[in-house]
Every structure is written in C-alpha cells, then in structure tokens.
C-alpha cells in the first residue's frame, strides 16, 4: 500500500514537472505573425497609426482610399499609395515615400475594410517603418536552408529584439550598409522560384528599408509575391495572399 502511494505521488510529481516544462517551452516560442490575428485597434508604426474599418463595399479603388485615410490619420505626410493589387484574400497596397520614391510600407486591406500592416518582411525586416524590424535578424524559425513556410537562405538562427520608428539604431543614424544589392536579391528570388515554382520569374522589384519585394510571374502573369532580406539574402514567400485577381499602378 505504501509502495502504491509512493508510486502515485511520483507520477503526480512527474506529470506536474512535465506540465511546467511544457509551459516553459510554450512561453519560449516567439509568437508568429499571422494574417487575421492583429487585434482591432492595435497601434503600430510612426505616428501610432491604428488599423481601422471604413464602411462601404471594398473595391480596388476604395481600398486605396482606406489606406489614404489611415496614412493621413497617422500623420504620414511623406507617404503615398503607389500600387494596389487585388487577391482573393484581400487587397495589397504598396506605400512609398514621396520625397525619395522608395518603398516604405506594405499594407493589406481586408474584405471588411480593415487596414493593417502586412505580416512577414514588412513587420520583421523593415528597418525604418517595421513594427519588429531588426537588421539582418529574422523572425521565429530562422535557420540554414528552409526556415519555415516560404523561407530559405543562408545563415543560422538570429532571433532577437527589433525596433521601430523613433527608436533604435535607425533613429540614431546608426543604420548599417545593406550588403545585398537589388540585382543580387532578384537572383536569389529567382533561385527560390526555380526550386519552388518552375518556370516562374520576378519583376524588377521594389526596394524597401532592409529588404526588397518582387512580384512572382509566370507567362507574363502575376501569381504571387516574395521578399529578400537586404542583409542576409534570405527569401520569404508571401503565402497569405491567395489567388491574384488584378493590379493597378497609382
């Protein structure tokens, strides 16, 4: 009887110990940025712009209007929508700096009118406007070779705290020089497409702060997008868009 009680106590301690380890492991795993999981009203970026809804049907044109409202509300006087693409899941809007012509932000307009930052490179690699930007430091799951869905490239795990506008090395003028040129980034993107989508190519791409984004094309038709880190050369395919429908230059 005593032996059974001791064994029972041992099991309870064992299960409790396993539970503590599981909780510790869960807390140690960085939260992944995923579409549809940004709480309404979450504040981000310079000027503390928050995602917001605008009533009315969402079309390729009204999606741009919604972005303009959000930029104006946040005090982004130097930013302007440059391109809009409609996908089956949402609208993608490329926002550029008027003063430099350089890419600044990548935003999504959901079918319900909600405007939010695009996940992935826009938040993890953007060294000027990104919510969790860090020079050459990737997000969860980075490592050599394939690093989670849609990611590949050299280098080992480099997770670490990032920074956004108004703080960190960028605000202090300590931005390191990018080591990957646009042409080299395009080559790396092409290598990824050749291995993943045979026959696909990229367009000329857009340079953002800390990375480049390219349209993925096949037979002259766009079907997706991918980005390349300007410091590590790592590739991140935008797997959240869905089917491409149309695009419009602004």
ABEGO torsion letter per residue (X at the ends): XAAAAAAAAAAAAAAAAAAAAAAAAAAABBBBBBBGABBBGBBBEBGGBBBBBBBEBBBAAAAAAAAAAAAAAAGBAABBBABBBBBAABBBBBBBBAAAGBBABBBBBBAAGBBBBBBEAAAAABAAABAABBBGBBBBGBEBEBBEBGBBEBEBBABBBBBBBGBEAAAAGABBBBABBAAAAAAAAAAAAAAABBGBBBBAEBBBBGBBBBBBBBGGBBABBBBBBAAAGBBBBBAAAEBBABBBBX
